[in-house]
């Protein structure tokens, strides 16, 4: 307990004076005395619940036997404020922070859980709108919901910011946060039973069936602006007091504004609490500044150059400063050059549909990188992600692409043996129930005899494995008359694939729907060479 037994008795006695002949349904103390930042002359703050309270909600101030500022509220109004913001959260909002039930603890604890359940769903609704399906990858600490909501409330009612800052910077700050967050944990566990979220010890993730539509159905949506207007209206209605009290309240708020203090980072920027399984989660679009700062570079210079094809949205970023130089591969999914997927979808309409949404492509890239890494497949490490900037940063690996390697072998009249290794690699990926989606040789990096998959924005679980095979074979052989080279590459790739995979995927790759998009770029002799060689090697 934060209050002494004597203090609790006096608050109950004061509540009885206010309630008069009406029975006291519930009493809970909150504010500076409970949170641990009160001055010697600070009053006590408390919520008083009365059944069928004729005035609905009102401020009442009592000086004896102890100075208490009560919010007196009808008990049913209190419950509705928690569940549906009936009073603009004017009363229920006090349950966000630490409080101490004195009479009828269950009424307050139940209302707290119901209120915090709604706060969680509202925050997830907003996050799903901002982050789309990438929200599935974000680990959301329980304290995020607390500070996200407090920041929103401070925007509606700025004088409250003083109390929030004091609550989470005073000597009891950690204990205050622990108690406040415990209610969010219980609320999240209730949502887990509905499949909306999955709870972990320190954070939650959204459930696989959750999404914007699910959150919308759960919520009785009440806009921030409307809620603010309601809160101010209730505040005015509840505060029907004398001019003397108004003057004292105004003076108190003025003092608070001057004494506000430093805003804790989590309150100033709640999204800084969000994290992902691999890499930094950057809560802004200024990825370069964040990377430099994270690596201890106060003063730095940058250089960026594009890599890959003309339409590539990938570049190498070099950051120099503080006596060191760092290189990263940066992929921006909102780049206008990504229009290529629209064109490719039209081109391959009979055989393949490409994902075009920037957020969806970024999510696929990130998720596939993690899955493949877990399966022991070589992919560049994820360094950082910015959803706002639609950007993924990966480690820079020195090497050449498989496309360049094949050209080099052709110039030197050598067999491109690593093509066999790529066939084996692709089969292993398919055995992990993942289709790459874009298997061009330019998307494979060779470094120290290892093959790295570098472009996974079209990857999917249980996708089209035969498309992966067809794209590599047909794309690699486009616009060539060298049938000997075509047979060599096909033989190496197919032999590698069937050593780890099955022949059914190979056989399906030669169906008309897969050949159709590439036919304008393949001579009849080239196409025949691919089919004959694959059939002989795979025995199909």
C-alpha positions in Angstrom: 0.0 0.0 0.0 1.2 3.5 -0.8 -1.0 5.2 1.8 -1.0 4.5 5.5 -4.0 2.9 7.2 -4.7 6.3 8.9 -4.7 8.1 5.5 -7.1 5.5 4.0 -9.5 5.8 6.9 -9.6 9.6 6.6 -10.2 9.5 2.8 -13.1 7.1 3.4 -14.5 9.4 6.1 -14.2 12.3 3.7 -16.0 10.3 1.0 -18.8 9.6 3.4 -19.3 13.4 3.9 -19.6 13.9 0.1 -21.9 10.9 -0.4 -24.2 11.9 2.3 -27.2 9.5 2.5 -26.0 7.6 -0.6 -23.9 4.5 0.1 -20.3 4.7 -1.0 -19.9 2.1 -3.8 -16.1 2.5 -4.3 -13.2 4.7 -3.4 -9.7 4.8 -5.0 -6.8 7.3 -4.4 -4.6 8.4 -7.3 -2.2 11.3 -8.1 0.9 12.7 -6.5 0.3 11.2 -3.0 0.1 7.7 -4.4 2.7 8.0 -7.1 5.3 9.5 -4.7 6.0 13.0 -6.0 3.7 15.0 -3.7 4.8 18.2 -2.0 4.0 18.7 1.7 1.0 20.9 0.9 -0.4 18.6 -1.8 -4.0 17.5 -1.5 -5.1 13.9 -1.9 -6.9 12.9 -5.2 -9.5 10.3 -5.2 -12.4 8.8 -7.3 -15.6 8.3 -5.4 -18.2 5.9 -7.0 -21.9 6.3 -6.0 -24.7 4.2 -7.4 -27.4 6.3 -9.2 -25.5 9.5 -8.5 -28.0 12.2 -9.6 -25.4 14.7 -10.9 -23.6 12.0 -13.0 -20.1 13.3 -12.4 -18.7 16.2 -10.4 -15.6 17.5 -8.7 -16.0 17.9 -4.9 -13.4 19.2 -2.5 -13.2 18.3 1.2 -10.8 19.9 3.7 -11.5 17.8 6.8 -10.6 15.4 8.2 -8.1 15.4 5.3 -7.9 17.6 2.2 -9.2 15.5 -0.7 -10.1 16.5 -4.2 -12.8 14.0 -5.3 -14.1 13.1 -8.7 -17.6 11.9 -7.8 -19.1 9.7 -10.5 -22.1 7.5 -11.0 -20.8 3.9 -10.9 -22.5 2.9 -14.1 -21.0 6.0 -15.9 -17.6 4.9 -14.6 -18.0 1.5 -16.1 -19.1 2.9 -19.4 -16.3 5.4 -19.5 -13.8 2.4 -19.1 -15.5 0.3 -21.8 -16.6 2.9 -24.3 -15.2 6.3 -23.4 -18.7 7.5 -22.3 -17.1 10.4 -20.4 -14.3 10.9 -22.9 -12.1 8.9 -20.4 -12.3 11.8 -18.0 -12.5 9.3 -15.1 -11.2 6.1 -16.5 -8.1 7.8 -17.7 -7.0 8.0 -14.1 -6.6 4.2 -14.1 -3.7 4.4 -16.6 -1.3 5.3 -13.9 -0.7 3.9 -10.4 -3.7 4.1 -8.1 -4.7 2.6 -4.8 -8.2 1.1 -4.3 -9.6 1.7 -0.8 -13.2 0.6 -1.1 -14.5 -2.1 -3.6 -11.1 -3.0 -5.2 -12.8 -5.3 -7.7 -14.8 -2.4 -9.3 -11.6 -0.5 -10.0 -9.5 -3.5 -11.1 -12.2 -4.8 -13.5 -12.7 -1.3 -15.0 -8.9 -0.9 -15.3 -8.6 -4.2 -17.3 -11.5 -3.3 -19.5 -10.1 0.1 -20.1 -6.6 -1.1 -20.9 -8.0 -3.8 -23.1 -9.6 -1.1 -25.2 -6.4 1.0 -25.1 -4.4 -1.9 -26.5 -6.8 -2.5 -29.3 -6.9 1.1 -30.2 -3.1 1.3 -30.4 -2.9 -1.9 -32.4 -5.5 -0.5 -34.8 -3.4 2.6 -35.4 -0.2 0.6 -35.7 -1.8 -1.8 -38.2 -2.9 1.2 -40.3 0.7 2.6 -40.2 2.6 -0.6 -40.6 0.3 -2.9 -42.5 1.2 -6.6 -42.5 4.7 -5.8 -41.2 3.1 -5.4 -37.8 3.3 -9.2 -37.5 7.0 -8.9 -37.1 7.0 -6.2 -34.4 7.5 -7.0 -30.7 5.4 -4.5 -28.7 6.5 -4.1 -25.1 3.5 -3.7 -22.7 4.8 -0.3 -21.6 4.4 1.0 -25.1 0.6 1.0 -24.6 1.0 3.0 -21.4 3.2 5.7 -22.8 1.5 5.8 -26.2 -1.8 6.5 -24.4 -0.3 9.0 -22.0 1.2 11.0 -24.9 -2.2 11.1 -26.6 -3.9 12.3 -23.4 -1.3 15.0 -22.9 -2.0 16.3 -26.4 -5.7 16.5 -25.5 -5.1 18.0 -22.1 -1.5 19.5 -21.9 -1.6 20.3 -18.1 -1.6 16.5 -17.4 1.9 16.3 -18.8 3.4 17.5 -15.6 1.8 14.6 -13.6 3.0 12.1 -16.2 6.5 13.4 -16.1 6.6 13.4 -12.3 5.1 9.9 -12.1 7.8 8.4 -14.3 10.8 10.3 -13.2 10.3 10.5 -9.4 12.1 8.1 -7.0 9.2 5.6 -7.3 9.2 5.8 -11.1 10.1 2.1 -11.8 7.6 0.8 -9.3 4.9 3.1 -10.7 5.6 1.8 -14.2 5.6 -1.8 -13.0 2.2 -1.4 -11.4 0.7 0.5 -14.4 2.0 -2.0 -16.9 0.7 -5.0 -14.9 -2.8 -4.0 -15.9 -1.9 -4.0 -19.6 -0.4 -7.5 -19.2 -3.7 -8.8 -17.8 -5.7 -7.0 -20.5 -3.4 -8.5 -23.2 -4.0 -12.0 -21.7 -7.7 -11.5 -22.1 -7.2 -10.5 -25.8 -5.0 -13.5 -26.3 -8.0 -15.8 -25.5 -9.7 -14.2 -28.5 -6.7 -14.8 -30.8 -6.1 -11.1 -31.3 -2.6 -11.1 -29.8 0.0 -13.6 -28.6 1.5 -12.8 -25.2 5.2 -13.2 -24.2 6.8 -12.3 -20.8 7.8 -8.7 -21.8 5.9 -8.0 -25.0 3.1 -9.1 -27.3 2.7 -9.7 -31.0 -0.5 -9.5 -33.0 -2.2 -12.8 -33.8 -2.1 -14.3 -37.3 -5.8 -13.7 -37.7 -5.7 -10.1 -36.5 -5.7 -7.1 -38.8 -7.2 -3.7 -39.2 -10.6 -5.1 -39.9 -10.5 -7.2 -36.7 -9.4 -4.3 -34.5 -12.1 -2.2 -36.1 -14.8 -4.7 -35.3 -13.7 -4.9 -31.6 -13.5 -1.2 -31.2 -16.4 1.2 -30.7 -14.3 3.8 -32.5 -14.2 7.2 -30.9 -11.9 9.7 -32.6 -9.2 11.4 -30.6 -10.6 14.8 -31.4 -14.2 13.8 -30.3 -12.8 12.2 -27.1 -10.9 15.4 -26.3 -14.0 17.5 -26.8 -16.0 15.2 -24.6 -13.3 15.2 -21.9 -13.2 19.0 -21.9 -17.0 19.2 -21.7 -17.1 16.7 -18.8 -14.3 18.6 -17.1 -16.3 21.8 -17.4 -19.5 20.2 -16.2 -17.9 18.4 -13.3 -16.0 21.5 -12.2 -19.0 23.6 -11.2 -17.1 25.3 -8.3 -16.6 28.7 -6.8 -14.4 31.4 -8.3 -11.9 30.9 -5.5 -11.4 27.2 -6.4 -11.1 28.2 -10.1 -8.4 30.7 -9.2 -6.5 28.1 -7.1 -6.7 25.5 -9.9 -5.4 28.0 -12.5 -2.5 29.0 -10.2 -1.6 25.3 -9.7 -1.6 24.6 -13.4 0.6 27.6 -14.0 3.1 26.4 -11.5 3.1 22.9 -13.0 3.8 24.3 -16.5 6.9 26.0 -15.1 8.0 22.9 -13.2 7.3 20.4 -16.0 10.8 19.0 -16.2 12.4 16.6 -18.7 10.0 14.4 -20.6 11.2 10.7 -20.5 12.1 9.3 -23.9 9.4 6.6 -23.8 6.7 9.3 -23.2 8.2 11.7 -25.8 8.6 8.9 -28.4 6.7 5.8 -27.5 7.5 4.1 -30.7 11.2 4.0 -29.6 10.1 1.1 -27.4 9.1 -1.1 -30.4 11.6 -3.7 -31.6 12.0 -6.6 -34.0 13.6 -10.0 -33.8 16.6 -9.1 -35.9 18.0 -5.7 -36.5 17.3 -2.2 -35.2 13.8 -0.9 -35.5 14.1 2.7 -36.5 11.0 4.8 -35.6 11.6 7.4 -38.3 12.5 7.7 -41.9 15.9 9.2 -41.2 17.7 5.9 -41.4 21.2 7.4 -42.1 21.3 9.6 -39.1 20.0 6.8 -36.9 22.7 4.3 -38.2 25.4 6.9 -37.7 24.3 7.8 -34.2 23.9 4.1 -33.2 27.5 3.5 -34.3 28.9 6.4 -32.3 29.3 8.8 -35.2 28.5 12.4 -34.3 30.1 14.0 -37.3 30.0 11.9 -40.4 29.9 12.0 -44.2 27.9 9.6 -46.5 28.2 8.3 -50.0 25.6 6.3 -51.7 25.7 4.4 -55.1 23.1 2.3 -56.8 23.8 -1.4 -57.5 22.0 -3.9 -59.7 19.9 -3.3 -62.8 18.8 0.2 -63.8 15.4 -0.3 -62.2 17.0 -1.6 -58.9 16.0 0.1 -55.7 19.1 -1.1 -53.8 22.2 0.9 -53.1 25.4 0.7 -51.1 25.6 3.3 -48.3 29.0 4.3 -46.9 29.2 6.2 -43.6 32.5 7.7 -42.5 33.3 9.4 -39.3 34.9 9.1 -35.8 37.8 7.2 -37.4 35.9 4.4 -39.0 34.0 3.6 -42.2 30.9 1.4 -42.4 29.2 0.0 -45.4 25.6 -1.2 -45.7 23.2 -2.3 -48.4 20.1 -0.2 -48.4 16.8 -1.2 -50.0 14.0 1.3 -50.3 10.7 -0.2 -51.1 8.8 3.0 -51.8 11.1 4.0 -54.7 9.3 4.9 -57.9 11.4 2.4 -59.7 9.4 -0.3 -58.0 6.9 0.3 -60.8 8.7 -2.6 -62.4 6.5 -5.0 -60.4 3.4 -3.5 -62.0 4.9 -4.0 -65.5 6.1 -7.5 -64.6 2.7 -8.5 -63.3 1.2 -7.5 -66.7 4.0 -9.4 -68.5 3.7 -12.6 -66.5 -0.1 -12.4 -66.0 -0.7 -16.0 -67.2 1.8 -17.6 -64.8 2.7 -15.3 -61.8 1.2 -12.6 -59.8 3.7 -10.3 -58.1 3.2 -8.4 -54.9 3.3 -4.7 -55.5 2.6 -3.0 -52.2 5.8 -1.5 -50.7 4.9 -2.6 -47.2 4.0 -6.1 -48.3 7.2 -6.4 -50.3 9.3 -5.1 -47.4 7.5 -7.6 -45.0 8.2 -10.5 -47.4 11.9 -9.5 -47.6 12.2 -9.3 -43.8 10.3 -12.4 -43.0 11.9 -14.6 -45.6 15.4 -13.4 -44.5 14.6 -14.6 -40.9 13.1 -17.9 -41.9 15.9 -18.8 -44.3 18.5 -17.8 -41.8 16.9 -20.1 -39.2 17.0 -22.9 -41.8 20.7 -22.4 -42.3 20.4 -20.7 -45.7 22.9 -17.9 -46.3 21.3 -14.5 -46.6 22.8 -11.1 -45.6 22.1 -10.1 -42.0 19.3 -7.6 -41.3 20.9 -4.5 -39.8 17.9 -2.1 -39.4 14.3 -1.6 -40.6 12.3 1.7 -40.9 8.7 1.1 -41.7 8.1 4.8 -42.0 10.9 5.1 -44.5 9.9 1.8 -46.2 13.6 0.8 -45.9 15.6 -2.3 -44.9 19.3 -2.1 -44.3 21.4 -5.2 -44.6 25.1 -6.1 -44.0 27.4 -5.4 -47.0 29.0 -8.5 -48.4 31.8 -8.3 -50.9 31.4 -10.5 -53.9 30.0 -10.9 -57.4 26.6 -11.9 -58.6 25.9 -15.3 -60.1 25.1 -13.5 -63.4 28.5 -12.0 -63.5 30.1 -15.3 -62.6 28.3 -17.1 -65.5 29.5 -14.4 -67.9 33.0 -14.7 -66.6 33.0 -18.5 -67.0 31.7 -18.1 -70.6 34.5 -15.6 -71.4 37.1 -17.9 -69.9 35.5 -21.0 -71.6 35.0 -22.7 -68.2 31.9 -24.6 -66.9 30.0 -22.4 -64.3 30.1 -25.2 -61.6 28.5 -23.0 -59.0 25.2 -23.1 -61.0 24.9 -26.7 -59.7 25.3 -25.3 -56.2 22.5 -22.8 -56.9 20.2 -25.6 -58.0 21.0 -27.4 -54.7 20.4 -24.2 -52.7 17.1 -23.5 -54.4 15.9 -27.1 -53.7 16.8 -26.7 -50.0 14.8 -23.4 -49.9 11.8 -25.2 -51.4 12.1 -28.0 -48.8 11.7 -25.2 -46.2 8.3 -24.5 -47.9 9.6 -21.1 -49.2 9.4 -20.0 -52.8 11.9 -17.2 -53.7 9.7 -15.6 -56.3 12.6 -13.8 -58.2 15.4 -16.3 -58.9 17.3 -14.3 -61.5 21.1 -15.0 -61.3 21.7 -11.3 -60.6 19.9 -11.8 -57.2 22.5 -14.4 -56.0 25.7 -13.1 -54.5 28.9 -15.3 -54.5 31.3 -14.6 -51.7 34.1 -17.0 -50.5 32.4 -19.8 -52.4 29.1 -19.2 -50.6 25.9 -18.3 -52.3 23.7 -15.6 -50.7 20.1 -14.9 -51.7 19.8 -11.2 -51.8 16.4 -10.3 -53.2 13.4 -11.8 -51.3 10.7 -9.2 -51.7 8.5 -11.7 -53.7 9.3 -14.6 -51.4 6.4 -16.5 -49.9 5.7 -19.6 -47.8 4.2 -22.5 -49.9 4.6 -20.4 -53.0 5.1 -21.5 -56.6 8.3 -23.6 -56.7 8.1 -24.3 -60.4 8.0 -20.6 -61.2 11.4 -20.3 -59.4 12.9 -23.0 -61.6 11.3 -21.7 -64.8 12.5 -18.1 -64.2 16.1 -19.1 -63.6 16.3 -21.4 -66.6 14.5 -19.2 -69.1 15.8 -15.8 -67.9 19.4 -17.1 -67.9 19.0 -18.3 -71.5 17.2 -15.3 -72.9 18.4 -13.7 -76.1 21.1 -16.2 -76.7 21.9 -18.5 -79.7 24.6 -20.4 -77.9 22.7 -23.7 -77.3 25.8 -25.4 -76.0 26.0 -22.9 -73.1 22.2 -23.3 -72.5 22.6 -27.1 -72.2 25.5 -26.7 -69.8 23.7 -24.3 -67.5 20.5 -26.3 -67.6 22.3 -29.6 -66.9 24.3 -28.1 -63.9 21.2 -26.5 -62.4 18.8 -29.4 -62.8 21.3 -32.0 -61.5 21.9 -29.8 -58.5 18.2 -29.3 -57.9 17.2 -33.0 -58.1 20.0 -34.0 -55.7 18.2 -32.1 -53.0 14.6 -31.7 -54.4 12.1 -33.6 -56.4 11.6 -33.9 -60.2 7.9 -32.9 -60.1 8.8 -29.3 -59.7 11.1 -29.5 -62.6 8.5 -31.2 -64.8 5.9 -28.5 -64.1 8.3 -25.8 -65.0 7.9 -26.7 -68.6 4.2 -26.3 -68.8 2.9 -23.7 -71.2 1.9 -21.1 -68.6 5.5 -20.8 -67.4 7.0 -20.7 -70.9 4.6 -18.1 -72.2 6.1 -14.9 -70.6 9.6 -15.8 -71.8 8.8 -17.1 -75.2 9.4 -13.8 -77.0 13.0 -13.9 -75.7 13.8 -17.5 -76.5 14.5 -19.0 -79.9 12.8 -22.4 -80.6 16.3 -24.0 -80.5 17.1 -22.5 -77.1 13.7 -23.6 -75.7 14.1 -27.1 -77.1 17.7 -27.3 -75.6 16.4 -26.4 -72.1 13.6 -28.9 -72.2 15.6 -31.8 -73.7 18.5 -31.4 -71.3 16.3 -31.1 -68.2 14.3 -34.1 -69.2 17.5 -36.2 -69.7 19.1 -35.1 -66.5 15.9 -35.4 -64.4 14.6 -38.5 -66.1 11.2 -37.1 -66.9 
